[in-house]
Amino acid sequence: MNRSLVLLVAGGAMLCAHPAVAQHSDRLTGFSPPAAAAHGELERVLLEAIHPDSIGRWRGNPGTDRDAGLRPGMASRRRTGGAVRLDAPLHATPGSCFGRANSSSAAGLRSLGAAAGGGSRFDLSEPPLEEDPVTQGPMVPVFNAFSGSGVAEAEVVYAGYGLPADYSTLDSAGIAVAGKVVIARYGRSFRGIKSREAEARGAVALLLYSDPASDGFVRGEVYPAGPMRPERGVQRGSLLNTTGDPSTPDGPSIPGTRRVSEQDMVGVTRIPVVPIGYGVAAELIRYLGGPTVPESWQGGLELTYRFGPGPVRAAVDVSMERGEAAYHPAFNTIAVLEGAVWPDEWVIIGGHRDAWSPGAIDNVSGTSSVVEVARAFASAAALGHRPRRTVLFATWDAEEWGVVGSIEWVEAREEQLRGTVVAYVNQDAPVSGSSFRAASSPELKNLARDVSRRVDDPLRDGSVFDAWMDRVTENLPEEEWPTVPPVGDLGGGSDHKGFYQHLGIPAIGFGFGGSGGVYHSMYDTPRWMETFGDPGHLYHAATARIAAAVVARLADAEVLPFDHAALARIVGKRATLLAAEVDAAIHAVTATEHASVEVEEGYGAGARTAMASLRRAADRLEERGRQFAAARDAALEAGPLDAHLAQQVNHELRSASLAFTSEAGLPGDRWSRQLLFAADPDNGYATLPLPAAHLALRSGDVVRTEARIRELSERLEACGQRLEAARSLLELEGRN
């Protein structure tokens, strides 16, 4: 069933005291002085409309099982911000293989063995807490999405983090995992990589636990006394090693779409996988025999970690939904504020609405930010302040299952979005503390810094930028202070993926982090947030203010505030690092005893030449970026741009950013097209720079590496040509 919610509404920064900080101009990038003055009033109205009390109103519907009740609640609340209309669907309704565990699997693990003194059966559920009423309500079963079903009983082997390097260590110790039950720690990589590696090596089942050294008692008091994970706290999560709905690999998941059979789905785990708390893990690991693990494998449990195998055995019983029963509808909601000048250019802000738990952090904090920003824009529009571009406010479903809701929405309207969307702003678990951080595509990094200067830090003197810079420099000697705080790069794992990794649309995400150990557990509750994460919702309000300002600048600028010179500098730095890796790979081949004379003399010369060309291309693009910025600023200083001219210039800027997608996709992943940054296929949470070249090099194919390096040089040149075209438009107007 397709449903859509459409909201139709008519209608001086403080300088940081650090001497190393780059000098900052108060002038708004992309605005003429009159437009900047009008925009300043819009930002003022937006920021004043957002406050902690109003944020609190959006935080009353936590939890995956209660998600169906969230949609009507959001609809009724959004009526306070303007007219609401149920209209023709703006979104696809993906129906995916959402294999939910039967309730019996919540107690489906048994540990048997002589060393354990007989047999034990463990209750894997998370116990309710008297101090936290929310934990006494309905609970999502303890399971991993896209686990295999089945019963397995075997000796246990401890595999560290369960990553390829860990299995190499086991191989060196002469320990095989084929036919065994593997137990591995969460951390250092996406859990789906861990299930993939265990299955590939013949394990019959996998147990995943959060070690207390990572987020439990080693790090501090456990919940409810403190913010860290208690011994029976469990990290749920998806194991899916593909993108979007695995039943529709070649297109959107909409009614009537042909779906592949379950056995033909790619990226779905076939062995049983169960997440457990570290209290249960201790009862398995303490009885393992075999050699002691390396020091780097030791965790925080008060016992000696050993490899095994056995003598302890585990019997694992997992039953997941299969067949037609495994398909469930997912609902995205879209609210629209039509732009006053360029309604066919869109800025989208979104956050996922589903959760594994009450979800106070992940992702009620993100959803509340999106809805509060929508309310603020509606309030501003009612006062006559509408941005030039259309703004879409989205809440995505099924993100926790593999970023399904947003990706299927993107796939259903690829051409439309590529032609209309200026940028995507993501809000995923943005609040769990008070330490600001941001990640974005390269051309938006300076926008994150600029807006952080505009918003006051709730508990510290000065702006969010000032507090951010203080944290970055507090443990560094003054001579090592950066000129600006670092903004991270975008990989996978959230709803920006369809926009940035598939379509090449610039994207940005940000928020305030902190220490804690309740990720994907039943203890991610409003009480945890109010006690340890953000008492009083102060940083929720700060997040929404930053989000509102970011969206407003993207939606209201006469010339889009993209910094392609910064993009070129980032590519240049990454290219220098890649060149060293290319040299090392070539040397590793030519230095072998069996290398032929021909290989020694000519092997890798083309790749080295291509690398030199790539660095020159980055330098040329940086210069073109600076020249465009100078022409932009000069044109805007002379007064407002003609709307048609601005639209032409912005078309060239958007095309410049879209130049970094490849229709061929990445090696082994045709869906991911972004050539600057992508998710590392061997670590789903890590970001891989210049991914096509890196993946070709990782495979040992220097010839293919050369081809992908040359492809990237061509894309840098194409981006530069677009910037030249944009500059020519501005300079021609100036001469006229």
Secondary structure as GFF3:
##gff-version 3
##sequence-region A 1 736
A	DSSP	beta_strand	5	8	.	.	.	ID=ss1
A	DSSP	alpha_helix	33	49	.	.	.	ID=ss2
A	DSSP	alpha_helix	52	56	.	.	.	ID=ss3
A	DSSP	alpha_helix	67	78	.	.	.	ID=ss4
A	DSSP	three_ten_helix	79	81	.	.	.	ID=ss5
A	DSSP	beta_strand	83	86	.	.	.	ID=ss6
A	DSSP	beta_strand	95	97	.	.	.	ID=ss7
A	DSSP	three_ten_helix	103	107	.	.	.	ID=ss8
A	DSSP	beta_strand	109	113	.	.	.	ID=ss9
A	DSSP	three_ten_helix	114	116	.	.	.	ID=ss10
A	DSSP	beta_strand	118	121	.	.	.	ID=ss11
A	DSSP	three_ten_helix	133	136	.	.	.	ID=ss12
A	DSSP	beta_strand	144	145	.	.	.	ID=ss13
A	DSSP	beta_strand	150	158	.	.	.	ID=ss14
A	DSSP	alpha_helix	164	172	.	.	.	ID=ss15
A	DSSP	beta_strand	181	185	.	.	.	ID=ss16
A	DSSP	alpha_helix	191	200	.	.	.	ID=ss17
A	DSSP	beta_strand	205	209	.	.	.	ID=ss18
A	DSSP	alpha_helix	212	215	.	.	.	ID=ss19
A	DSSP	beta_strand	237	238	.	.	.	ID=ss20
A	DSSP	three_ten_helix	262	264	.	.	.	ID=ss21
A	DSSP	beta_strand	273	276	.	.	.	ID=ss22
A	DSSP	alpha_helix	278	285	.	.	.	ID=ss23
A	DSSP	three_ten_helix	295	297	.	.	.	ID=ss24
A	DSSP	beta_strand	313	318	.	.	.	ID=ss25
A	DSSP	three_ten_helix	323	326	.	.	.	ID=ss26
A	DSSP	beta_strand	327	329	.	.	.	ID=ss27
A	DSSP	beta_strand	333	337	.	.	.	ID=ss28
A	DSSP	beta_strand	342	352	.	.	.	ID=ss29
A	DSSP	pi_helix	360	364	.	.	.	ID=ss30
A	DSSP	alpha_helix	365	382	.	.	.	ID=ss31
A	DSSP	beta_strand	389	396	.	.	.	ID=ss32
A	DSSP	three_ten_helix	399	401	.	.	.	ID=ss33
A	DSSP	alpha_helix	404	411	.	.	.	ID=ss34
A	DSSP	alpha_helix	414	420	.	.	.	ID=ss35
A	DSSP	beta_strand	421	426	.	.	.	ID=ss36
A	DSSP	beta_strand	435	440	.	.	.	ID=ss37
A	DSSP	three_ten_helix	442	444	.	.	.	ID=ss38
A	DSSP	alpha_helix	445	454	.	.	.	ID=ss39
A	DSSP	alpha_helix	464	473	.	.	.	ID=ss40
A	DSSP	three_ten_helix	478	480	.	.	.	ID=ss41
A	DSSP	alpha_helix	497	497	.	.	.	ID=ss42
A	DSSP	pi_helix	498	502	.	.	.	ID=ss43
A	DSSP	beta_strand	507	513	.	.	.	ID=ss44
A	DSSP	alpha_helix	526	528	.	.	.	ID=ss45
A	DSSP	pi_helix	529	533	.	.	.	ID=ss46
A	DSSP	three_ten_helix	535	537	.	.	.	ID=ss47
A	DSSP	alpha_helix	538	556	.	.	.	ID=ss48
A	DSSP	alpha_helix	564	590	.	.	.	ID=ss49
A	DSSP	alpha_helix	597	602	.	.	.	ID=ss50
A	DSSP	alpha_helix	605	637	.	.	.	ID=ss51
A	DSSP	alpha_helix	643	658	.	.	.	ID=ss52
A	DSSP	beta_strand	677	680	.	.	.	ID=ss53
A	DSSP	beta_strand	683	689	.	.	.	ID=ss54
A	DSSP	alpha_helix	691	698	.	.	.	ID=ss55
A	DSSP	alpha_helix	702	735	.	.	.	ID=ss56
###
